[in-house]
Amino acid sequence: MARITVEDCLATVGNDNRFALVHLAVERIRQHRKGEPFLVEGKNKEIVMTLREIASGDVDFENILDLPRKRREKEEAARAELVADAGTEEEQV
């Protein structure tokens, strides 16, 4: 896997403010520590994976606070679909 640099992250975030980038990364790491899964594949340490998420454009200042909510909504929709499918199978029997 290619190396990730702060410059890659700054290019994606769109401003040359390293201080803001640190805050974005810290918030995302807090989310990971509360159980949020990584949005990119890899086997690196937490900070490197977080920087990969930022550099890929999956995490930015506009969506950072919505990511946990969106994941929960997807999980709830998947659960509801499973329950609906199970109910349909029971009706057919």
Backbone as JSON, one array per atom type, in Angstrom:
{
  "sequence": "MARITVEDCLATVGNDNRFALVHLAVERIRQHRKGEPFLVEGKNKEIVMTLREIASGDVDFENILDLPRKRREKEEAARAELVADAGTEEEQV",
  "N": [[0.85, -1.17, 0.0], [0.46, 2.24, -0.7], [2.35, 5.0, 0.65], [1.01, 7.25, 3.04], [0.62, 10.74, 3.33], [0.75, 13.85, 5.14], [0.42, 15.92, 3.4], [-1.11, 14.75, 1.37], [-3.54, 14.51, 2.7], [-4.11, 17.21, 3.3], [-4.41, 18.19, 0.73], [-6.76, 16.94, -0.05], [-8.58, 17.8, 1.9], [-8.63, 20.49, 1.41], [-7.61, 22.88, 2.39], [-4.79, 24.67, 3.68], [-4.4, 24.27, 6.37], [-2.98, 22.88, 8.91], [-3.6, 22.63, 11.58], [-6.4, 22.49, 11.64], [-6.68, 20.09, 10.29], [-5.58, 18.3, 12.14], [-7.52, 18.46, 14.16], [-9.71, 17.36, 12.79], [-8.77, 14.74, 12.36], [-8.44, 13.88, 15.03], [-11.1, 13.92, 15.96], [-12.2, 11.91, 14.35], [-10.7, 9.7, 15.19], [-11.64, 9.5, 17.8], [-14.22, 8.66, 17.23], [-13.65, 6.14, 16.13], [-12.67, 4.86, 18.39], [-14.98, 4.61, 19.81], [-16.19, 2.63, 18.5], [-16.74, 2.89, 15.79], [-16.4, 1.7, 12.48], [-13.55, 1.46, 10.23], [-13.4, 3.23, 7.14], [-11.88, 2.58, 5.03], [-9.8, 0.01, 3.61], [-7.23, -1.84, 5.23], [-4.3, -2.56, 7.25], [-3.1, -0.96, 9.14], [-1.89, 1.19, 11.81], [-4.13, 2.96, 14.01], [-4.04, 5.85, 13.63], [-2.86, 6.1, 11.1], [-4.7, 4.76, 9.51], [-6.86, 6.46, 9.86], [-5.88, 8.81, 8.68], [-5.71, 7.83, 6.09], [-8.42, 7.54, 5.5], [-9.16, 10.23, 5.45], [-7.52, 11.24, 3.39], [-8.56, 9.81, 1.25], [-10.94, 11.01, 0.9], [-13.21, 10.15, 2.12], [-13.74, 11.03, 4.67], [-14.42, 14.18, 5.9], [-14.63, 17.7, 6.78], [-17.3, 18.34, 6.51], [-18.8, 15.98, 6.73], [-18.04, 14.64, 9.02], [-19.37, 14.6, 11.52], [-21.72, 13.35, 10.86], [-21.17, 10.74, 10.14], [-21.28, 8.56, 12.13], [-24.07, 8.48, 12.61], [-25.11, 7.91, 10.04], [-24.05, 5.33, 9.64], [-25.38, 3.93, 11.67], [-28.03, 4.19, 10.74], [-27.89, 2.71, 8.35], [-27.35, 0.15, 9.39], [-29.7, -0.27, 10.88], [-31.6, -0.27, 8.83], [-30.78, -2.53, 7.43], [-31.24, -4.49, 9.39], [-34.03, -4.26, 9.64], [-34.78, -5.1, 7.12], [-33.94, -7.77, 7.21], [-35.64, -8.74, 9.2], [-38.1, -8.35, 7.94], [-37.78, -10.07, 5.78], [-37.6, -12.51, 7.14], [-40.13, -12.65, 8.24], [-41.66, -12.92, 5.92], [-40.79, -15.42, 5.02], [-41.79, -17.06, 7.08], [-44.52, -16.74, 6.69], [-44.84, -18.08, 4.29], [-44.5, -20.68, 4.97]],
  "CA": [[0.0, 0.0, 0.0], [1.26, 3.47, -0.82], [2.5, 5.8, 1.86], [0.09, 8.37, 3.22], [1.31, 11.91, 3.88], [-0.1, 14.95, 5.57], [0.12, 16.71, 2.2], [-2.25, 14.08, 0.72], [-4.74, 14.87, 3.46], [-4.37, 18.63, 3.11], [-4.91, 18.37, -0.65], [-8.15, 16.49, -0.08], [-9.39, 18.65, 2.78], [-8.82, 21.71, 0.66], [-6.99, 24.08, 2.94], [-3.44, 24.42, 4.17], [-4.44, 24.46, 7.8], [-2.64, 21.64, 9.59], [-4.3, 22.64, 12.87], [-7.74, 21.98, 11.38], [-6.53, 18.67, 9.93], [-5.39, 17.58, 13.4], [-8.83, 18.37, 14.82], [-10.51, 16.4, 12.03], [-8.25, 13.41, 12.64], [-8.74, 13.55, 16.43], [-12.53, 13.6, 16.06], [-12.42, 10.61, 13.73], [-10.13, 8.68, 16.08], [-12.6, 9.33, 18.9], [-15.31, 7.84, 16.71], [-13.16, 4.77, 16.04], [-12.56, 4.3, 19.74], [-16.34, 4.32, 20.27], [-16.71, 1.48, 17.76], [-16.97, 3.14, 14.36], [-15.45, 0.96, 11.64], [-12.79, 2.24, 9.27], [-14.04, 3.31, 5.83], [-10.91, 2.11, 4.04], [-9.19, -1.27, 3.95], [-5.83, -1.77, 5.59], [-3.9, -3.15, 8.53], [-2.18, -0.02, 9.76], [-2.3, 1.72, 13.1], [-5.33, 3.81, 14.02], [-3.83, 7.17, 13.05], [-2.6, 5.95, 9.67], [-5.98, 4.43, 8.88], [-7.66, 7.68, 9.88], [-5.34, 9.68, 7.62], [-6.11, 7.23, 4.8], [-9.82, 7.91, 5.3], [-9.2, 11.65, 5.1], [-6.9, 11.41, 2.08], [-9.43, 9.23, 0.23], [-12.13, 11.86, 0.76], [-14.35, 9.55, 2.83], [-13.95, 11.81, 5.9], [-14.07, 15.59, 5.75], [-15.24, 18.56, 7.79], [-18.74, 18.4, 6.33], [-19.51, 14.75, 7.08], [-17.44, 13.97, 10.18], [-20.35, 14.4, 12.6], [-22.81, 12.53, 10.36], [-20.74, 9.37, 9.85], [-21.86, 7.55, 13.03], [-25.52, 8.41, 12.38], [-25.34, 7.22, 8.77], [-23.77, 3.92, 9.83], [-26.49, 3.36, 12.44], [-29.2, 4.11, 9.86], [-27.68, 1.57, 7.45], [-27.51, -1.07, 10.16], [-31.11, -0.42, 11.21], [-32.29, -0.63, 7.6], [-30.43, -3.92, 7.14], [-31.96, -5.31, 10.36], [-35.44, -4.24, 9.28], [-34.92, -5.93, 5.93], [-33.84, -9.16, 7.65], [-36.87, -9.07, 9.92], [-39.15, -8.44, 6.94], [-37.56, -11.32, 5.03], [-37.93, -13.63, 8.02], [-41.59, -12.7, 8.33], [-42.15, -13.43, 4.65], [-40.51, -16.84, 4.99], [-42.7, -17.71, 8.01], [-45.85, -16.75, 6.06], [-44.84, -19.05, 3.21], [-44.47, -22.05, 5.52]],
  "C": [[0.9, 1.24, 0.0], [1.32, 4.21, 0.51], [1.48, 6.93, 1.87], [0.87, 9.52, 3.83], [0.3, 12.96, 4.31], [-0.49, 15.8, 4.35], [-1.03, 16.09, 1.42], [-3.55, 14.48, 1.39], [-5.1, 16.34, 3.25], [-4.91, 18.9, 1.71], [-6.38, 17.98, -0.75], [-9.06, 17.39, 0.73], [-9.61, 20.01, 2.14], [-8.29, 22.97, 1.29], [-5.63, 23.71, 3.51], [-3.35, 24.58, 5.68], [-4.21, 23.13, 8.51], [-3.36, 21.52, 10.94], [-5.71, 22.07, 12.69], [-7.69, 20.49, 11.03], [-6.35, 17.82, 11.19], [-6.72, 17.42, 14.12], [-9.75, 17.37, 14.12], [-10.06, 14.98, 12.36], [-8.57, 12.98, 14.08], [-10.21, 13.17, 16.59], [-12.82, 12.22, 15.47], [-11.85, 9.48, 14.59], [-11.04, 8.46, 17.28], [-13.77, 8.45, 18.45], [-14.88, 6.38, 16.6], [-13.11, 4.12, 17.41], [-13.92, 4.02, 20.36], [-16.98, 3.22, 19.44], [-16.98, 1.71, 16.29], [-15.95, 2.37, 13.53], [-14.69, 1.92, 10.7], [-13.49, 2.17, 7.91], [-13.11, 2.87, 4.71], [-10.32, 0.79, 4.54], [-7.72, -1.06, 4.31], [-5.58, -2.39, 6.95], [-2.89, -2.26, 9.22], [-2.69, 0.4, 11.13], [-3.45, 2.7, 12.91], [-5.12, 5.16, 13.33], [-3.59, 7.09, 11.55], [-3.89, 5.63, 8.93], [-6.88, 5.65, 8.82], [-7.18, 8.65, 8.8], [-5.68, 9.13, 6.24], [-7.57, 7.57, 4.49], [-9.94, 9.36, 4.84], [-8.65, 11.86, 3.7], [-7.79, 10.86, 0.96], [-10.67, 10.07, -0.01], [-13.35, 11.31, 1.46], [-14.71, 10.32, 4.1], [-13.52, 13.24, 5.61], [-14.83, 16.41, 6.79], [-16.76, 18.58, 7.69], [-19.46, 17.14, 6.8], [-19.04, 14.09, 8.37], [-18.47, 13.69, 11.28], [-21.51, 13.51, 12.18], [-22.44, 11.06, 10.17], [-21.31, 8.34, 10.81], [-23.37, 7.39, 12.82], [-25.83, 7.64, 11.11], [-25.09, 5.73, 8.9], [-24.9, 3.25, 10.6], [-27.73, 3.21, 11.58], [-29.08, 2.93, 8.9], [-27.89, 0.26, 8.18], [-28.97, -1.33, 10.51], [-31.92, -0.83, 9.99], [-32.01, -2.09, 7.24], [-31.15, -4.86, 8.1], [-33.44, -5.4, 10.01], [-35.7, -5.12, 8.06], [-34.84, -7.41, 6.3], [-35.11, -9.61, 8.36], [-38.02, -9.23, 8.93], [-39.01, -9.72, 6.13], [-37.91, -12.53, 5.85], [-39.43, -13.77, 8.15], [-42.22, -13.24, 7.07], [-41.94, -14.92, 4.55], [-41.45, -17.61, 5.91], [-44.11, -17.79, 7.41], [-45.94, -17.81, 4.98], [-44.91, -20.47, 3.72], [-45.81, -22.42, 5.98]]
}
